[in-house]
Each structure stands twice: as structure tokens, then as C-alpha cells.
Amino acid sequence: MFYILAIGVYIVSMIIQARLQSTFNKYSKVRTTARYSADEAAEIILRDAEVRGLTIQPIQGSLTDNYNPRKHTINLSQSVYGSYSIAAIAVAAHECGHAIQDSKNWWFYRIRQFLAPIAGIASRGGVYIAMLGIIIMAGGSAAEAAGSYELGYNIITIGIIAYFVAFLFYLIMVPVEYDASNRALKIIKEMGLVGEDQVGDCKKVLRAAGRTYVVAMASAGVTLLRLFLIRGNRRR
């Protein structure tokens, strides 16, 4: 059942990634009926929200857009910065949504930022630590007599705890990303950054992106479950 679940999550992940790319490509080719480029729209949004001191700048890559609170920048990818497309406006507004979350000290966003620096280390380190525990436990009865069995079991537990930090980060990330998208859609509609008939298209772009974070959380959950199952089997 575990492997069926893992394969299912993997397949869904591939489908969602493909849909995100397809949706973004589709609406990257559709120009808005408003007169704002993505970077201009971002400036308007930040000014209206009274978020000051940020620099909006282009960066390399595709779908690499992000808000960097440490450097006080909103970074828009090559396909977004300067573009008048529906997809570009949606992405720029989403990143502004994160800047607004930061300016309002939204507690979910604060938790995510607190976990972010250690999540990557915990994700990789947790698995490696658990693998080390498995190796130590692999000696059978002789290892158990030498105390290595219990040591390995405890090391796996430490790995699980470490990986749980990464899972918690992905869990918190989902509401943070959806909130940023909801803020973006509200702002886009209220400020007329796209035509009235194009707001729904912006929603499609943002929802496609949001699903990738749900899948990331599910994938992390599957890995965490696998570590628990390994520890349980080794204990028996």
C-alpha cells in the first residue's frame, strides 16, 4: 500500500507540473487588456499597500520568481519582468502578496520564514541520519547484543525528528502560498490590472502554481511515513 501511495503521489506530481507549465505557457502568450507590464503592476500594488523600500528586478530563469525579504527585492523571471501577459501579471501580484504578508507580520508567514533556513538541511539530513541508523541496526542478533541495535533505532528516531521539521515547513507553506494568491487575485480585480474578463485566467495560473505546493507537502508526508514504517519494521 505504501508503494502504491508513493507511486500515486509521483504520478500526480508529474501531471500537476505539466499542467503548471502548460497553463503558464498558454497565458504567457495572452496580453492583458490593461496597460501595465508585470513590473509596473508590482510597483502599483506595493505603492497602494504602502509597502516601501523594495526593489523590483529581473532575474535569470523561468518560473524562478520570488520575494526576498532579506535583500528587500521582488525578483521576476525573464518571462515575467516587462511582460504584459496575463501570466506575468498574476505571478508578479503573487510575489507582491508575499511582500504584503511580510509587512503585516502575518504569523503563518513568520513561521515559514523561521523554518526556511533549516528546512533544506533537515530534509536531506533527516533521511541520511535515518539511513545511518538502518546500517547500524543491520547486524542482527550480534549487533543487538552489542547494543548497536538500540543505538541504530535511536538514530533513526533522530532522523525522523529532523525530517519532520522539513515536513512542517511544507505544511506551513501551503496556506502561505494560497493566501498570497488570494491577495493577488483580490488586488488584480480591485485595481483593474487586467481586464474584467481576464481575472478568471489569472486565477487559473495561480491555482496551477498552488497545487505544486500541495504535492510537495504530500511527497514530504510520504517520505516521513516511509521513515516511520522502516523504524517500526526494524523494531519488530
Residue, then its C-alpha position, 0 to 999 in steps of 0.5 A: m500500500f505504501y508503494i502504491l501511495a508513493i507511486g500515486v503521489y509521483i504520478v500526480s506530481m508529474i501531471i500537476q507540473a505539466r499542467l503548471q507549465s502548460t497553463f503558464n505557457k498558454y497565458s504567457k502568450v495572452r496580453t492583458t487588456a490593461r496597460y501595465s507590464a508585470d513590473e509596473a503592476a508590482e510597483i502599483i500594488l506595493r505603492d497602494a499597500e504602502v509597502r516601501g523600500l523594495t526593489i523590483q528586478p529581473i532575474q535569470g530563469s523561468l518560473t524562478d520568481n520570488y520575494n526576498p525579504r532579506k535583500h528587500t527585492i521582488n525578483l521576476s523571471q525573464s518571462v515575467y519582468g516587462s511582460y504584459s501577459i496575463a501570466a506575468i501579471a498574476v505571478a508578479a501580484h503573487e510575489c507582491g502578496h508575499a511582500i504584503q504578508d511580510s509587512k503585516n507580520w502575518w504569523f503563518y508567514r513568520i513561521r515559514q520564514f523561521l523554518a526556511p533556513i533549516a528546512g533544506i538541511a533537515s530534509r536531506g539530513g533527516v533521511y541520511i541520519a535515518m539511513l545511518g541508523i538502518i546500517i547500524m541496526a543491520g547486524g542482527s542478533a550480534a549487533e543487538a547484543a552489542g547494543s548497536y541495535e538500540l543505538g541504530y533505532n535511536i538514530i533513526t528516531i533522530g532522523i525522523i525528528a529532523y525530517f519532520v521539521a522539513f515536513l512542517f515547513y511544507l505544511i506551513m507553506v501551503p496556506v502561505e502560498y494560497d493566501a498570497s494568491n488570494r491577495a493577488l487575485k483580490i488586488i488584480k480585480e480591485m485595481g483593474l490590472v487586467g481586464e474584467d474578463q481576464v481575472g478568471d485566467c489569472k486565477k487559473v495560473l495561480r491555482a496551477a502554481g498552488r497545487t505544486y505546493v500541495v504535492a510537495m507537502a504530500s511527497a514530504g508526508v510520504t517520505l516521513l511515513r516511509l521513515f516511520l514504517i522502516r523504524g517500526n519494521r526494524r523494531r519488530 
